[in-house]
Amino acid sequence: MVEMSSGLIKLKKGSEQAVANWKEVMSSRSDEVHDSMCAEEVHIESWFEIEVNGDTYLQWYMSADSIDKAVEIFHQSTKPIDKFHLEFLNEVAEEGVIVAKPIMNFIQ
């Protein structure tokens, strides 16, 4: 059974350049990203940028065999792309994450 997760990360003010760099690096190293996703048993990982009342957020959506296992593997990873991704999130994220509660999922 596939699990899903989504949530919002509020960005610190002035993070625009770091976000642009992160998007460029992750896109240009997509082979490494896909290798990490395989190790984490992640099927889909999508990111969105959202503005609410003047604040900017990143929203993620993920489907994986096990969300908890995927997060654990990501945090323990020594892969350069995972380290880059984690350092980026630590650099730009305000404290706290808003995690969405999944209520429905339709797969064809």
N, C-alpha and C positions, 0 to 999 in steps of 0.2 A: 504494500500500500504506500502510496506517495503522500508525504506530508507537505504542507505549505506554510509560509511565514511571510509577514510583511510588517513594515513599520516605518517610522519617521525619525530622522536624525536632524535636530536643529543645528544649523551651521553658525559658527562664530561670524561676527561682522568682519568684512574684509577678506573672506575666504574665496572670493571669485577666481583669483589667479591659481590658487591651489587646486580648485575644482577643475578648472580648464586643463591644468597640467595632468591631473589624475585621469581625466577622460582621455587625453591624448596618449598617455603611457599605457593605460589598460587596453585601449583599442589597438595600439601598435604592437602589443605583446599578447594578442589574443590566443596564440598557441599555448603560451604558458598559463593563461587564464583557464583555457579548456582542460589542460592537464590537471590543474588544481581542482577544477570542478569534478573531474573523473575520480580523483582521490577522495574527494568529499562526498561522492555519490549525489551530486547536485545535478538536476536535470535542467532547471531554468534559474537564471539569476538576472534580474532586470533592475535598473536604477532609473529614477525619475527625479527631476528638480521641481520643487513646488514653492510658490510664494504665497504666504498667508499673513495678512496684516503687516506687510513690510519685512517680515522675517523669511529667510530662505531655509528650506529643508531638503534633504535627500530622502527619497522614499525607496525602499528596496522591496522586491518581491522575489521569493525563492521557493522552488519546489525541490524536494530531495527525498531520498529513501528514509532518512531520519534527520530532522533539523538539528536536534541536539548533537548528534554525531558529526554532522557537517560543521557546526560551529566549533566543536572541540578540535577537530582535525585542522581547521583553519587557524585557530589560536595556537596550536602546537607546531604548525608548519615552519620549516626552515627554508622553504622555497622563496627566492628573491621577490617574486611577484606578490606573494602573500604578505611578506614583510612590508613591501612598499604599500600595499593596500591598507594594512593595519596601521602603519605609521601615518598615512594620510587621514584615516578616520580619527585617530587620536589627536592629530593636529587641528582638525577643522570642527570637530563635534563639540557642541555645548554639552554640559553634563546631562546625563539621562537620555533615554531613548523611549519613544512612544511605540509600543508594540501593538499591532492590530490583532484582534481575536478573529481567527478564521470562522466563518459561519456557513459558507457554501463553496463548493468547487465543482465545476462541470468539466469533464474531459470527454472528448469525442474519440 
